Amino acid sequence: MEKSRVDGRDGRFIGGYISTDHMDRAGETLIQDGLDFEPFLKKGWFNDNHDGAGDSLVGYPTMVRLDNLAKGHKGWYVEGELLPDGANPRADSLWKIAQGLHKGASGRKLGFSVEGSILKRDAKDSKIVRKAEVREVAITRCPVNTQTSLDVLAKSLAVGIPAGEPGSAEPLQTEALEGVGTKKKKKKKLTKGAAVELILAIRPGFSRALAAQIVDYTARHHAA
């Protein structure tokens, strides 16, 4: 995961949860089904720490999706790309910080905070936001929602769709892509359990449940 490479090209790819329905530091709760991310996905940006200056635009989203999380919670997951090396010093700095945190053992990560307009609050509890429109997402070291986190992404696992239901022990296909000009390694077959163990070996700070979610998601949505 030291070199970021997706769909056969190099880039500086990031991902993570940008919003969840956990209560944030301000005591507010965002109802995830009521968040509209279309403006962000179509025309929005990642910015550096809520700064409104033009040079704070450091990247853009490529996908967003609403997930069911543990214990009945929901959250929006994002994948995107930081601007190319040299295009913006602030993007360069954030990328170096994200890579440094990824390689370190502290378990600390940058986070995300959504920006936009609140359209509707709960009639009985104003701390509950029922509807909102999201236009930008800030990359910050002090997210209001501490459940958000930014990860460096790499296409280190290209997983085939397993037969049967999620959790099946049918073989998965894996290959490693480590950079430009690197030959593809011979594919090895992995059971779901082996794939989970591989992820935990790479990221020991992950829970087993999260590693299993990653394997299931990859098998469903990134089979190629």
Protein Blocks (a to p, Z undefined) as FASTA:
>chain_A
ZZgceehiacdddeddfbdcbdcfkopacdfklpcfklmmmmmccdeehiabfklpgbdc
fbdcddddeehiacdddddddddehkamklmmmmmmmmmmmmmmnopacddddddddfbd
cfklmkbcfbdcdfbdcddfbdfblmbccdddddfbccdddehjehiabdcdddddfbeh
iacdddddddfklmmmmmmmmmmmbcfklmmmmmmmmmmmmmZZ
